[in-house]
Amino acid sequence: MRYYVISHQRPEAPLLMEKFLNGVDAVWLLGKNNDVEAYAKNGAMRIVTGLSLMEARNFALNESFSENEPCCQISDDLVKERAYIFTKSHFERSKFGVSHAVMKETPKAKLKDISEDIHTGLKELNFKLGGISPTTNPMSLRNLVCMKNFILGDLFVCLPTHLRFDMNMTLKEDYDFTLQHVNEYGGVVRCDYIFAQFGHKTAGGVKDIRNEEREQQNILYLKSKWGEEVVKDSATRKNEIRINCKRLKSE
């Protein structure tokens, strides 16, 4: 498996994420005008710079797949190394869902453990894209694995495929990539028993380009590409969306 950290204007990230990466030989993919020396000083050993977000994501896919290897991509704003993995043997079902009494946290799970667990799920279920829960609240867990749900771009594994991130987008590209995979292969593997928390609002990253105009441009693009029955506005959060993979025409 090949590992890539998508980063922009966060030179402290290699140091903050050192324990989580735990020796993984990750390539740091940086945007334009980043302080490469600062990244290197803080522990980034392999660096590629000057890439937009979509260029970085597709660069990672192309490089991995050229060697017939799975590609793991992770964002640079992991918060306080908070990653919890709930293994399947830790669960018992009840009419109220997962029994909270038997949940056991394994704190500070490392990236290699998480990525290999997702990879196992992909091989077992014969899909190409897998990821983790988009929430950090384990009490929200209803199913261990979902196969037609959003895979967020903060931490995912992708097996060799012809699908790529849409270069027409600047934000919300992970929604589109999820829809591409469900449309092409019939599903994805979202391991909802794996939790990792990312900052999203800290300085740097896509926060430097995120604004309401750009959010709406990308939302309108997604609606025009997939249809408003598939891409819907969030009922509770402005500039957020939800996707209904079951309404894809191929479904």
N, C-alpha and C positions, 0 to 999 in steps of 0.2 A: 504494500500500500504506500502511496505517496501522500505527503502531508504538506498543506499550504496554509499560511496565516494571511488573511486579507487585512491589510493595515494602511492607515493614512494619518499622518501627523500625530502619532502616538509612540514616540521613540522609547518611552518607558515600558511599553507592553512586553518586550522580550524578558525583562527582569521580573515583571509582575506575574507573568505566565510561566515562568521557568519550572516551578514545581508541577504544574498541571501538564506541561509538555513532557517533563520527566525524561529527557534525553532523546525524544523523538527528533529525527533529522528533518525539521520543517524548513520549507522555503518561505521567506517573508516577501510577499508581493506588495509593493508600495505604490502609492500614487505619485504624482508629479511634485517636485520641489520638497521632497522629504529629506530630513537630515540623516543620510545614510550612515555617517560616522557615529552618530548618537545611537542608532539602532544596533550597529556592530559593537559599540562599547558596552551596550546593555545585554549582549548575548546572542544577537541574530547572526548566525554563521553564514547563511546563504541568503542573498538578497537580490531581488529583481525590482527595478524601479521604473517610474514613468508610465504606469498603467492606469487607465480608468477602471472603475469597478467591474464593468462587464468584460473589459480586456483581461483583467486579472483573473476573473472566474474562468473564462474560456482558456486562458493560457494554462491554468492549472489542469483543466480537463484534457487539453490537447497533449500536454507533456506527459501526464499519467497514462493516457490511453495509447500513446505512441509506444509505450513499453508494456502495454496490455496489463496495466496495474489499476486497481481501484484508486479513486481520488478522494481524499478527505480534506474538506475545507472548513476552516474555523475563523471566526471573527477575532479581532484583537482586543476586545473590551470585556473579557471574562471578569466577573466581579468577585473579588476576594477568593478566588479559586473554589467557588461554591459549585460543586458537581456531585450529585448523589445518584447512585445507581441502585435500583431495586431489582434484584434478580428474580426470575420467575418462581423459584422455589420458595420465595418469601411470602407468597400470596395464597390466601384462601378466599373463595368466593362466598358471598351470602346474598340474601335477597336485597340487602341494602348496598350491594356493590362489594368493593374490596374491604375485607375486615381490617380495620386500623390496628387492631391489637397485634397482628402478626407482621406488620411492616417493620423492617429492619434497615436502617440507613447504613450505607457504606460511605463514609464521608471522604471527600477529596479523591474521588475516583479519577484515574489518570486518562489522558486522551487516548492512549493506545488501547486500554481496556474497553473504553466506550466505543471507539471506532471498530474494534474487532467484534464486539457484540452486535453492532448494527450490520456489519458485514455478514455475520452468521445468519441473521434474519433475512438478508437479501438472497443469500444462497438457498435458504430453506424455502422461501416463498417465491423465488424466481422473478424478482423485480430488480430494477436498476438503481433506484434512488431511495435512500433511507436517512432518517434523522431522529431527533429527540423531541420530547414534549415542548410545546411553545410556552408552557406555564412553568413556574417554579414551585407551585403549590401541590404537594403530593396528595392532599385531600381531594383534589379534583379528579383523581384517577378513576376511570370507569372501565377501560379496556387496556390490557397490556400492550397490544399492538393494534394500530389502525392502518387501514390500507387505502383509504380514499380521502386522506386529510392532509392539510397544509404541512409542508416540510420547510421550516425556516432556514435561512441561509447561514445562521450563526454557527451551526455545527451539523454537517451532513457528510455522508459517504455516497459516492456515485460509482457504479461499475461501468466499464467501457460501453459507450453508446454513441450514436451519431447525433444525439440531441445536444444543443448548446444554449447558453443564455442569450436572450434576445438583445441584440446590440441597439435596438431602438429605445431601450428602457434605461433609466438612470436610477430608479428606485423600484421597490416591490418586485424585483426580478425573480425572487424566490417563489412568489405566487405563480408566476408564469411558468417557471421551470417545473413546479409541481404539476400544473395542469398539462404541460407537455408530456410528462411521464405517465400520468393516469390515462391520457388520451392515447398514447402510443402502446403502453404495456398493460393497461388495465388496473394499475395500482402502484402504490409506493409502500414503504415499510416505515411507519412512525412508531418508534419504541417509546411509548408513553410512560414507561417505568424508569426512564433515564431523564434526569433533570440537570440543567446547567443554567446559571444566571448570567446574563450579559447586560452591560450598562445601557447601551442604546442612546442615552442622552448626554454622555460625557463628551467633552470637546474632542474634535477629530472625527475620523471615520466619515460616514455619510451625513453626520450631523452638520458638517461644513457645507453641504450642498442641499440639505433638506429644507424646504419651505412649502407653504401652502400651494403656491402656483405649480411647483414641480410635483408635489404629491398628486394634485388633481390631473395634471397632464398624464401621469403614469396610470392613474385609475381609469381615466377615459380611454386610454390606449388599450388597457386590459379588457374593458367592457366591449370595445369595438372588435377586438381580436377574438374573444371567447363568448361574447353575448352577455346581456344583463341578467339572464337566468342563472348564469354560472358565476359571474362576478357581481356581488351586491355590496352596497354601502353598509358599514357597521351601524347598528341601531343605537349604539351607545358612545362610540368614539369618532370624533371628527377626523377626516382624512384617513380613516382605516377601512378595510374591506374584509369580507369573508367570501370564501369560494365554496360552491356546491358542485363537487366533482361528479355527482350523480346526474347532473343535468347536461353533461357533455354529450354532444350528438353521437359520438362513437359508443357511448354507454347505452 
